[in-house]
Amino acid sequence: MKLTSTLSLLITLLFLGGCTQSEKMEEKEFKIPYEKFTLDNGLEVVLHEDHSDPIVAVATLMHVGSNREKPGRTGFAHFFEHMSFNDSENVPRGANRKLIPEWGGSRNGGTWSDGTIYYEVVPKDAFDKILWIDSDRFGYMINTVTEDALEAEKQVVKNEKRQRVDNAPYGYTDEIIRKNLYPEGHPYSWTVIGSLPDLQAATLDDVKEFYEQYYGAGNATLVIAGDIDPEETKKKVQQWFGEIRKGPEVEKPKPQPVTLSETKSLYFEDEFAKLPEIRMVYPTVEDYHEDMYALNVLGQLLSGSKKAPLYQVIVEERKLAPNVSTYQSSNEVAGEFVFRVRANANTDLDTVKLAIEEGLTRFEENGIDEKDLKRIKAELETNLYQGISTVLNKAFQLVTDNEFGGDPSYITKTAKLTQAVTSEDVMRVYNEYIKGRNYVMTSFVPAGQLDLTVSGSEEAEVFVEEIVADVAAENVTRGEVAEYEKTPSKFDRSEPDFGELPLLKSPEVWSAYLDNGMQVFGIENNELPLVYFDIVIKGGHYHDPIDKSGTAALLADMMTEGTATKTPAELEEAIGLLGASINVYAGTEELTISASCLARNFDETFDLVKEVLLEPRWDEKEFDRLKQSLLTRLKGREASPTSVASTVFNKLIYGDDHIMGYSTFGTIESVENITLQDLKDYYAANLSPAVASFHVAGNLTQEEVVNELSKLNWSSIDVEIVSYPDPALNNAGNLYFIDFPGAKQSVIYIGQLAMSGMNPEYNELTYANEKLGGGSSGQLFQTLRIEKGYTYGAYAYIPQRTVIAPFTATTSVRANATLPSLEIMSDMIANYAENFTEEDVEVTKTKILKANTRAFESLGAKLNMLHEMTKFGKRPEFMELEQEELTSMTLEDYKRLINQYMDESKMIYLVVGDGATQLEEVKKLGMGDPILLDIKGNILTQ
């Protein structure tokens, strides 16, 4: 739930100058200043100056998405995005993915139906370097593409599709809907990621043709936001981007809305799904269409609250599903209005369809409550501020609105148009686009449960990849670097030097203690009129009884379902009208009540938090509904190989007698045991200010916060802190396998128990892991994805907990690369200490020191800093102290920690994949026959 307060600060804009001059934007109460100019090659550039943190964000949006593709070459825009990161004329091969993290930055890209975006955030000293690398990717990559690199990247993209679509429950839904909602040849009639045969058929000529047509400077917007000098930045942009070719004129797509001559009902028997799901999709309007704003409000009115008619019928009355969603989804040339219900296990989807129709009839009969409309509009202001709370978010907003809306400040118009929506507008769009209109409906049901599909549905056609046991056909490398004549330039396009290294400066922290013993920590930040705060209570899942694991999670859900004086609907409405959000969740070691709001609404929001904390409703009806919802969620997790692998790995690491061996959500069996009285008992025994801390970051002073907290009448009780002995390493050196029939990928987990976050050497161990598993520059990622093309990603980490936590290396690889991936990971970990060099020590230091400049940018990041202080007893300047710790580490320190806590011979290996094709392969690893487990981690009799 994320609800926001009334719109009282609409952004007002004042534009100066014409299209050939710089446009300078200012406003009276809300500042997002920008300056826009256009280079001679047609590249539109928007600058935003923000000196809050010594960082810079760069975003380049190309006006080309999957809607520009040709039939038979679907997925090409997304594939080209991948190719763009690999090599360019003046930047070493692979530098984009490797060097940017080593500079302390982050980077990525994304493709959707209408566009492709590339973005980076780096410390200020790497600004020149990011302009060098980004401009070279944009304008100087095409000559470096080789056949070998093309084939290698095909495997990466195919692995992404396997992971996100083929190996995921309900993964084919988008493909089925697009094929049937849009006529053949319509630019939205295929998916963004495309089909595997089309991806495999892509040629080098296709890549060059696509680049020549769409990757010119005249078809893009560049936004630079952050700690910059605008006049200096203009010169730098001219140098690095000014020589990029303009490219041919690319016509802006015109709206292509669709109409359906009949309703289409299709079904798909999903071998991964555990729950039936229905979707009903109506064709509507494109982005920036005036009706889009009323359709957005309609989606919220139909299902977005406990008073909404679809929620009342489907969830409250019929108890068919834990939730229902309705929403408008607009793209550049067309839009869709979606109804989606993932039902409880064994629920007939005919019944769900009838319930949707009943809810819509109720909506028509009852009309719109003006208070609901006010609540929904109230979301706008807080969302507006939260949406631009970081320099990267500001860059995203500016670049998107400039390229698609023709105006970097279009967010202002969006606010005004949403605020202007009336009840009459909502009923008008409902009658025009939904009532009595044709739609596409899909029924996705678990294998063997075709009786649950909507009556009269026809089987949907989907291409399903056949699992091939032989890896040789897809075992490719990136080959030799291309030979070509460099594109001439007036400037030296070699790598520039770093600028002056920005110094890390931790935010100033204030602290206080309340009379009831609760600690209070805060950071005042006045950039935006927002406040984030929470109450963190020690315990969480760790205090669950093992046979009733999930108690804390269920209690957290229960605490937002009304209070002693408010029904669930009344509480939700009160939060929404304030423009606030209040959530309660149980983590592994704490239960947290978190909230955010506009600063002016802090007192009233905190009053509601007090009610949630001190006056639980204990409604038996709500408990039964939430318990069923959790059981449904747990059943759904059984459909995900990744969820299964994660859950079982923890069980193998910690064992049956340790609570950390169980998911925070519990198991189906443990949740079945939980009663409402168990929640009351947990609440009475564990919620006390004696084990709680309050954290706040935002536009409030210490005095304002403490004055409000002084009204909190929360009495302290003694809480028994649960403890478990460290688990024995009984499973060390074992290889386990879980059969997931038909899996297109294998999920791999490798690890051993390492140390607690309280251990004085915890930070050093995370530094030691950085070269192996630290993001896209880590060896696992560089080898398994970049070099081999086996996976979409591979990482290693050590969670920071007060209890002992494992070192974990994990990836999802294409099924027929399971054995070679295991061999690579095993060898890499076993020889990691021996191969660690002095150069690795220096790279690690630089990477972490520079990344720390981005550590405190957002209010959420500042709140996390306070969490780390209270949970682990750290001082406010702990980041500076840890940097000193990092710089003092020697090569011998790294090797010692790796040998002690990342000992491959003591590690557990777990593979979740297709047994028919991969079990025999895994046996060749040399660890003996795998121990076979079911999806709950129980040993199977062989």
Helices and strands as residue ranges (DSSP letters): E 23-24, E 35-38, E 44-49, E 55-62, G 66-68, H 76-84, H 95-102, E 106-111, E 116-123, G 124-126, H 127-139, G 142-144, H 147-161, I 162-166, H 173-181, H 196-201, H 204-214, G 217-219, E 220-226, H 230-241, E 264-270, E 277-284, H 292-303, H 309-310, I 311-317, E 325-330, E 335-342, H 349-366, H 370-386, H 391-405, H 410-419, H 423-433, E 440-446, G 450-452, E 458-459, G 472-474, E 510-513, E 519-524, E 530-538, G 540-543, G 546-548, H 551-559, H 568-577, E 581-586, E 590-598, G 599-601, H 602-614, H 620-637, H 641-654, G 659-661, H 668-673, H 676-686, G 689-691, E 692-698, H 702-709, E 735-739, E 745-755, H 762-773, G 775-777, H 779-781, I 782-787, E 791-797, E 805-814, G 815-817, H 818-830, H 832-835, H 838-851, G 852-854, H 859-872, H 878-887, H 891-901, G 904-906, E 908-913, H 915-922, G 923-925, E 931-933
